[in-house]
Amino acid sequence: ANPIFCLRSQYIYQHSPPSTFCMAGKEHLIEVNEEIGLYFKDCPAKEEDFDAPHVDVNALQGQLAEIKGSVSGHLAKFSKKEEQPAEEEAAVDSTPAEAVEAKDSK
């Protein structure tokens, strides 16, 4: 809520419980007061476990290198496929005149 509204709620209107200022990550501290239109209710976030095993950065870097290699291999295949139709068109253009005439006569 607006900080001025929170002060007015506590000191001028003397609401019980007063409107409290909301901060990111502290939403669970807001108290419900239906008389003044505060219906929000939340539970605290799960605490972080600092004793949990850490991520093996070297293993992740190795996996990333493998992924980059496979992606670049696939990209090379796609670029070769794009080049082939251009080569086929060039082969069609360089056919002997007799073959072209034979096709026309049919």
VMD Tcl script that builds the backbone (N, CA, C; Angstrom):
set m [mol new atoms 318]
animate dup $m
set s [atomselect $m all]
$s set {name element resname resid chain x y z} {
  {N N ALA 1 A 0.838 -1.187 0.000}
  {CA C ALA 1 A 0.000 0.000 0.000}
  {C C ALA 1 A 0.882 1.248 0.000}
  {N N ASN 2 A 0.254 2.333 -0.319}
  {CA C ASN 2 A 0.901 3.636 -0.335}
  {C C ASN 2 A 1.429 3.965 1.071}
  {N N PRO 3 A 2.681 4.401 1.216}
  {CA C PRO 3 A 3.223 4.689 2.550}
  {C C PRO 3 A 2.413 5.756 3.306}
  {N N ILE 4 A 1.887 6.743 2.600}
  {CA C ILE 4 A 1.074 7.772 3.276}
  {C C ILE 4 A -0.221 7.158 3.795}
  {N N PHE 5 A -0.827 6.268 2.984}
  {CA C PHE 5 A -2.045 5.590 3.439}
  {C C PHE 5 A -1.765 4.748 4.674}
  {N N CYS 6 A -0.597 4.121 4.712}
  {CA C CYS 6 A -0.228 3.296 5.879}
  {C C CYS 6 A -0.116 4.172 7.131}
  {N N LEU 7 A 0.540 5.317 7.027}
  {CA C LEU 7 A 0.667 6.220 8.177}
  {C C LEU 7 A -0.693 6.762 8.609}
  {N N ARG 8 A -1.519 7.150 7.640}
  {CA C ARG 8 A -2.859 7.655 7.942}
  {C C ARG 8 A -3.702 6.564 8.618}
  {N N SER 9 A -3.567 5.321 8.138}
  {CA C SER 9 A -4.321 4.206 8.695}
  {C C SER 9 A -3.957 3.976 10.163}
  {N N GLN 10 A -2.676 4.099 10.470}
  {CA C GLN 10 A -2.216 3.825 11.837}
  {C C GLN 10 A -2.448 5.004 12.780}
  {N N TYR 11 A -2.084 6.214 12.366}
  {CA C TYR 11 A -2.080 7.334 13.305}
  {C C TYR 11 A -3.344 8.198 13.260}
  {N N ILE 12 A -3.980 8.356 12.126}
  {CA C ILE 12 A -5.171 9.214 12.055}
  {C C ILE 12 A -6.438 8.390 12.268}
  {N N TYR 13 A -6.596 7.308 11.459}
  {CA C TYR 13 A -7.806 6.501 11.574}
  {C C TYR 13 A -7.709 5.446 12.674}
  {N N GLN 14 A -6.527 5.135 13.127}
  {CA C GLN 14 A -6.247 4.153 14.179}
  {C C GLN 14 A -6.923 2.807 13.892}
  {N N HIS 15 A -6.714 2.331 12.665}
  {CA C HIS 15 A -7.229 1.013 12.289}
  {C C HIS 15 A -6.494 -0.063 13.063}
  {N N SER 16 A -7.199 -1.160 13.328}
  {CA C SER 16 A -6.572 -2.276 14.029}
  {C C SER 16 A -6.866 -3.553 13.250}
  {N N PRO 17 A -5.959 -4.178 12.602}
  {CA C PRO 17 A -4.575 -3.793 12.354}
  {C C PRO 17 A -4.506 -2.736 11.249}
  {N N PRO 18 A -3.526 -1.879 11.314}
  {CA C PRO 18 A -3.391 -0.833 10.289}
  {C C PRO 18 A -2.876 -1.420 8.979}
  {N N SER 19 A -3.031 -0.657 7.913}
  {CA C SER 19 A -2.468 -1.043 6.628}
  {C C SER 19 A -0.946 -0.982 6.748}
  {N N THR 20 A -0.277 -1.994 6.240}
  {CA C THR 20 A 1.188 -2.029 6.334}
  {C C THR 20 A 1.795 -1.854 4.950}
  {N N PHE 21 A 2.956 -1.231 4.914}
  {CA C PHE 21 A 3.667 -0.993 3.661}
  {C C PHE 21 A 4.179 -2.322 3.123}
  {N N CYS 22 A 3.946 -2.573 1.858}
  {CA C CYS 22 A 4.347 -3.839 1.232}
  {C C CYS 22 A 5.711 -3.696 0.581}
  {N N MET 23 A 6.586 -4.646 0.872}
  {CA C MET 23 A 7.903 -4.698 0.239}
  {C C MET 23 A 8.032 -6.044 -0.448}
  {N N ALA 24 A 8.730 -6.072 -1.565}
  {CA C ALA 24 A 8.912 -7.320 -2.306}
  {C C ALA 24 A 9.571 -8.365 -1.417}
  {N N GLY 25 A 8.973 -9.541 -1.351}
  {CA C GLY 25 A 9.488 -10.630 -0.527}
  {C C GLY 25 A 8.925 -10.637 0.879}
  {N N LYS 26 A 8.212 -9.583 1.270}
  {CA C LYS 26 A 7.645 -9.490 2.619}
  {C C LYS 26 A 6.116 -9.416 2.579}
  {N N GLU 27 A 5.513 -9.866 1.489}
  {CA C GLU 27 A 4.067 -9.790 1.343}
  {C C GLU 27 A 3.334 -10.574 2.422}
  {N N HIS 28 A 3.979 -11.620 2.937}
  {CA C HIS 28 A 3.327 -12.448 3.948}
  {C C HIS 28 A 3.114 -11.708 5.271}
  {N N LEU 29 A 3.739 -10.546 5.446}
  {CA C LEU 29 A 3.583 -9.776 6.682}
  {C C LEU 29 A 2.343 -8.883 6.664}
  {N N ILE 30 A 1.690 -8.738 5.526}
  {CA C ILE 30 A 0.483 -7.921 5.444}
  {C C ILE 30 A -0.634 -8.621 6.211}
  {N N GLU 31 A -1.299 -7.873 7.076}
  {CA C GLU 31 A -2.390 -8.441 7.879}
  {C C GLU 31 A -3.732 -8.119 7.225}
  {N N VAL 32 A -4.644 -9.080 7.253}
  {CA C VAL 32 A -5.975 -8.908 6.681}
  {C C VAL 32 A -6.801 -8.009 7.598}
  {N N ASN 33 A -7.466 -6.996 6.986}
  {CA C ASN 33 A -8.409 -6.140 7.704}
  {C C ASN 33 A -9.525 -5.809 6.708}
  {N N GLU 34 A -10.589 -6.585 6.778}
  {CA C GLU 34 A -11.687 -6.454 5.815}
  {C C GLU 34 A -12.410 -5.121 5.943}
  {N N GLU 35 A -12.377 -4.493 7.115}
  {CA C GLU 35 A -13.071 -3.219 7.313}
  {C C GLU 35 A -12.510 -2.108 6.429}
  {N N ILE 36 A -11.206 -2.167 6.143}
  {CA C ILE 36 A -10.584 -1.124 5.310}
  {C C ILE 36 A -10.230 -1.638 3.915}
  {N N GLY 37 A -10.656 -2.859 3.581}
  {CA C GLY 37 A -10.466 -3.398 2.238}
  {C C GLY 37 A -9.167 -4.142 2.026}
  {N N LEU 38 A -8.538 -4.613 3.090}
  {CA C LEU 38 A -7.307 -5.394 2.951}
  {C C LEU 38 A -7.645 -6.880 3.076}
  {N N TYR 39 A -7.726 -7.566 1.924}
  {CA C TYR 39 A -8.101 -8.981 1.903}
  {C C TYR 39 A -6.938 -9.893 1.562}
  {N N PHE 40 A -5.780 -9.341 1.245}
  {CA C PHE 40 A -4.638 -10.135 0.799}
  {C C PHE 40 A -4.064 -10.944 1.947}
  {N N LYS 41 A -3.806 -12.232 1.672}
  {CA C LYS 41 A -3.178 -13.109 2.661}
  {C C LYS 41 A -2.203 -14.005 1.916}
  {N N ASP 42 A -1.022 -14.176 2.477}
  {CA C ASP 42 A 0.016 -14.968 1.824}
  {C C ASP 42 A 0.790 -15.736 2.880}
  {N N CYS 43 A 1.480 -16.776 2.455}
  {CA C CYS 43 A 2.323 -17.533 3.389}
  {C C CYS 43 A 3.786 -17.202 3.087}
  {N N PRO 44 A 4.671 -17.374 4.075}
  {CA C PRO 44 A 6.090 -17.050 3.845}
  {C C PRO 44 A 6.693 -17.955 2.768}
  {N N ALA 45 A 7.667 -17.434 2.069}
  {CA C ALA 45 A 8.364 -18.204 1.040}
  {C C ALA 45 A 9.255 -19.253 1.695}
  {N N LYS 46 A 9.540 -20.297 0.949}
  {CA C LYS 46 A 10.406 -21.362 1.444}
  {C C LYS 46 A 11.817 -20.814 1.631}
  {N N GLU 47 A 12.423 -21.171 2.754}
  {CA C GLU 47 A 13.781 -20.694 3.035}
  {C C GLU 47 A 14.790 -21.415 2.147}
  {N N GLU 48 A 15.849 -20.716 1.824}
  {CA C GLU 48 A 16.895 -21.300 0.999}
  {C C GLU 48 A 17.764 -22.213 1.855}
  {N N ASP 49 A 18.147 -23.364 1.287}
  {CA C ASP 49 A 18.991 -24.328 1.995}
  {C C ASP 49 A 20.437 -24.089 1.580}
  {N N PHE 50 A 21.210 -23.472 2.472}
  {CA C PHE 50 A 22.595 -23.157 2.158}
  {C C PHE 50 A 23.517 -24.360 2.304}
  {N N ASP 51 A 23.015 -25.459 2.881}
  {CA C ASP 51 A 23.812 -26.672 3.027}
  {C C ASP 51 A 23.613 -27.635 1.855}
  {N N ALA 52 A 22.802 -27.262 0.905}
  {CA C ALA 52 A 22.551 -28.108 -0.262}
  {C C ALA 52 A 23.824 -28.224 -1.089}
  {N N PRO 53 A 23.998 -29.351 -1.800}
  {CA C PRO 53 A 25.212 -29.493 -2.623}
  {C C PRO 53 A 25.251 -28.439 -3.722}
  {N N HIS 54 A 26.447 -27.990 -4.020}
  {CA C HIS 54 A 26.637 -26.943 -5.016}
  {C C HIS 54 A 26.647 -27.533 -6.422}
  {N N VAL 55 A 26.437 -26.715 -7.395}
  {CA C VAL 55 A 26.435 -27.121 -8.793}
  {C C VAL 55 A 27.877 -27.271 -9.260}
  {N N ASP 56 A 28.145 -28.357 -10.000}
  {CA C ASP 56 A 29.473 -28.592 -10.548}
  {C C ASP 56 A 29.601 -27.806 -11.848}
  {N N VAL 57 A 30.246 -26.656 -11.785}
  {CA C VAL 57 A 30.356 -25.760 -12.936}
  {C C VAL 57 A 31.167 -26.396 -14.055}
  {N N ASN 58 A 32.210 -27.132 -13.726}
  {CA C ASN 58 A 33.038 -27.757 -14.764}
  {C C ASN 58 A 32.243 -28.781 -15.564}
  {N N ALA 59 A 31.392 -29.551 -14.886}
  {CA C ALA 59 A 30.562 -30.529 -15.593}
  {C C ALA 59 A 29.580 -29.819 -16.524}
  {N N LEU 60 A 29.010 -28.725 -16.062}
  {CA C LEU 60 A 28.079 -27.973 -16.900}
  {C C LEU 60 A 28.778 -27.384 -18.121}
  {N N GLN 61 A 30.000 -26.913 -17.951}
  {CA C GLN 61 A 30.744 -26.356 -19.086}
  {C C GLN 61 A 31.055 -27.447 -20.111}
  {N N GLY 62 A 31.365 -28.667 -19.626}
  {CA C GLY 62 A 31.601 -29.789 -20.539}
  {C C GLY 62 A 30.344 -30.138 -21.324}
  {N N GLN 63 A 29.204 -30.154 -20.652}
  {CA C GLN 63 A 27.942 -30.441 -21.342}
  {C C GLN 63 A 27.616 -29.346 -22.354}
  {N N LEU 64 A 27.898 -28.111 -21.998}
  {CA C LEU 64 A 27.648 -27.003 -22.913}
  {C C LEU 64 A 28.511 -27.140 -24.166}
  {N N ALA 65 A 29.752 -27.569 -24.002}
  {CA C ALA 65 A 30.638 -27.764 -25.154}
  {C C ALA 65 A 30.090 -28.859 -26.065}
  {N N GLU 66 A 29.556 -29.944 -25.484}
  {CA C GLU 66 A 28.966 -31.016 -26.285}
  {C C GLU 66 A 27.761 -30.512 -27.067}
  {N N ILE 67 A 26.923 -29.722 -26.417}
  {CA C ILE 67 A 25.730 -29.197 -27.072}
  {C C ILE 67 A 26.119 -28.275 -28.218}
  {N N LYS 68 A 27.118 -27.422 -27.993}
  {CA C LYS 68 A 27.572 -26.518 -29.052}
  {C C LYS 68 A 28.080 -27.312 -30.246}
  {N N GLY 69 A 28.813 -28.411 -29.976}
  {CA C GLY 69 A 29.335 -29.241 -31.054}
  {C C GLY 69 A 28.230 -29.883 -31.867}
  {N N SER 70 A 27.212 -30.411 -31.196}
  {CA C SER 70 A 26.122 -31.067 -31.926}
  {C C SER 70 A 25.296 -30.055 -32.701}
  {N N VAL 71 A 25.101 -28.873 -32.144}
  {CA C VAL 71 A 24.332 -27.844 -32.848}
  {C C VAL 71 A 25.097 -27.371 -34.073}
  {N N SER 72 A 26.385 -27.157 -33.940}
  {CA C SER 72 A 27.157 -26.694 -35.097}
  {C C SER 72 A 27.200 -27.769 -36.174}
  {N N GLY 73 A 27.196 -29.050 -35.788}
  {CA C GLY 73 A 27.147 -30.137 -36.768}
  {C C GLY 73 A 25.839 -30.132 -37.540}
  {N N HIS 74 A 24.744 -29.904 -36.840}
  {CA C HIS 74 A 23.442 -29.830 -37.505}
  {C C HIS 74 A 23.368 -28.611 -38.430}
  {N N LEU 75 A 23.931 -27.506 -37.995}
  {CA C LEU 75 A 23.918 -26.306 -38.834}
  {C C LEU 75 A 24.725 -26.529 -40.105}
  {N N ALA 76 A 25.814 -27.269 -39.992}
  {CA C ALA 76 A 26.629 -27.559 -41.173}
  {C C ALA 76 A 25.834 -28.411 -42.162}
  {N N LYS 77 A 25.039 -29.374 -41.668}
  {CA C LYS 77 A 24.208 -30.204 -42.546}
  {C C LYS 77 A 23.186 -29.350 -43.275}
  {N N PHE 78 A 22.555 -28.419 -42.555}
  {CA C PHE 78 A 21.554 -27.566 -43.175}
  {C C PHE 78 A 22.168 -26.659 -44.228}
  {N N SER 79 A 23.347 -26.146 -43.958}
  {CA C SER 79 A 23.975 -25.253 -44.939}
  {C C SER 79 A 24.383 -26.029 -46.192}
  {N N LYS 80 A 24.774 -27.309 -46.048}
  {CA C LYS 80 A 25.107 -28.121 -47.219}
  {C C LYS 80 A 23.858 -28.400 -48.046}
  {N N LYS 81 A 22.723 -28.635 -47.389}
  {CA C LYS 81 A 21.477 -28.897 -48.108}
  {C C LYS 81 A 21.043 -27.671 -48.900}
  {N N GLU 82 A 21.281 -26.500 -48.378}
  {CA C GLU 82 A 20.917 -25.275 -49.081}
  {C C GLU 82 A 21.803 -25.055 -50.309}
  {N N GLU 83 A 23.050 -25.524 -50.253}
  {CA C GLU 83 A 23.969 -25.349 -51.365}
  {C C GLU 83 A 23.675 -26.327 -52.503}
  {N N GLN 84 A 23.154 -27.528 -52.226}
  {CA C GLN 84 A 22.905 -28.553 -53.235}
  {C C GLN 84 A 21.913 -28.111 -54.302}
  {N N PRO 85 A 20.768 -27.517 -53.976}
  {CA C PRO 85 A 19.860 -27.101 -55.046}
  {C C PRO 85 A 20.509 -26.109 -56.017}
  {N N ALA 86 A 21.358 -25.269 -55.537}
  {CA C ALA 86 A 22.035 -24.314 -56.419}
  {C C ALA 86 A 22.952 -25.062 -57.386}
  {N N GLU 87 A 23.609 -26.131 -56.939}
  {CA C GLU 87 A 24.485 -26.922 -57.791}
  {C C GLU 87 A 23.668 -27.670 -58.842}
  {N N GLU 88 A 22.490 -28.193 -58.435}
  {CA C GLU 88 A 21.631 -28.915 -59.369}
  {C C GLU 88 A 21.119 -27.983 -60.462}
  {N N GLU 89 A 20.771 -26.762 -60.105}
  {CA C GLU 89 A 20.314 -25.791 -61.094}
  {C C GLU 89 A 21.421 -25.486 -62.094}
  {N N ALA 90 A 22.644 -25.400 -61.603}
  {CA C ALA 90 A 23.770 -25.137 -62.499}
  {C C ALA 90 A 23.969 -26.317 -63.446}
  {N N ALA 91 A 23.762 -27.561 -62.975}
  {CA C ALA 91 A 23.911 -28.745 -63.820}
  {C C ALA 91 A 22.839 -28.760 -64.895}
  {N N VAL 92 A 21.622 -28.343 -64.586}
  {CA C VAL 92 A 20.545 -28.304 -65.561}
  {C C VAL 92 A 20.850 -27.265 -66.625}
  {N N ASP 93 A 21.401 -26.146 -66.241}
  {CA C ASP 93 A 21.730 -25.078 -67.191}
  {C C ASP 93 A 22.852 -25.485 -68.142}
  {N N SER 94 A 23.722 -26.394 -67.722}
  {CA C SER 94 A 24.877 -26.753 -68.542}
  {C C SER 94 A 24.624 -28.012 -69.370}
  {N N THR 95 A 23.383 -28.440 -69.527}
  {CA C THR 95 A 23.099 -29.638 -70.329}
  {C C THR 95 A 23.354 -29.345 -71.800}
  {N N PRO 96 A 23.734 -30.358 -72.552}
  {CA C PRO 96 A 23.989 -30.145 -73.979}
  {C C PRO 96 A 22.715 -29.744 -74.711}
  {N N ALA 97 A 22.883 -29.038 -75.780}
  {CA C ALA 97 A 21.754 -28.529 -76.559}
  {C C ALA 97 A 20.926 -29.661 -77.128}
  {N N GLU 98 A 21.569 -30.817 -77.465}
  {CA C GLU 98 A 20.842 -31.944 -78.028}
  {C C GLU 98 A 19.845 -32.496 -77.021}
  {N N ALA 99 A 20.243 -32.554 -75.721}
  {CA C ALA 99 A 19.354 -33.091 -74.691}
  {C C ALA 99 A 18.148 -32.182 -74.509}
  {N N VAL 100 A 18.371 -30.901 -74.634}
  {CA C VAL 100 A 17.283 -29.940 -74.487}
  {C C VAL 100 A 16.332 -30.075 -75.665}
  {N N GLU 101 A 16.890 -30.221 -76.876}
  {CA C GLU 101 A 16.062 -30.379 -78.055}
  {C C GLU 101 A 15.278 -31.670 -78.016}
  {N N ALA 102 A 15.880 -32.730 -77.492}
  {CA C ALA 102 A 15.206 -34.010 -77.380}
  {C C ALA 102 A 14.024 -33.910 -76.422}
  {N N LYS 103 A 14.194 -33.170 -75.363}
  {CA C LYS 103 A 13.106 -32.980 -74.411}
  {C C LYS 103 A 11.977 -32.178 -75.053}
  {N N ASP 104 A 12.325 -31.183 -75.858}
  {CA C ASP 104 A 11.323 -30.334 -76.515}
  {C C ASP 104 A 10.520 -31.101 -77.551}
  {N N SER 105 A 11.168 -32.068 -78.250}
  {CA C SER 105 A 10.484 -32.809 -79.301}
  {C C SER 105 A 9.482 -33.814 -78.754}
  {N N LYS 106 A 9.640 -34.206 -77.506}
  {CA C LYS 106 A 8.713 -35.169 -76.909}
  {C C LYS 106 A 7.474 -34.486 -76.575}
}
mol reanalyze $m
mol bondsrecalc $m
mol representation Tube
mol addrep $m
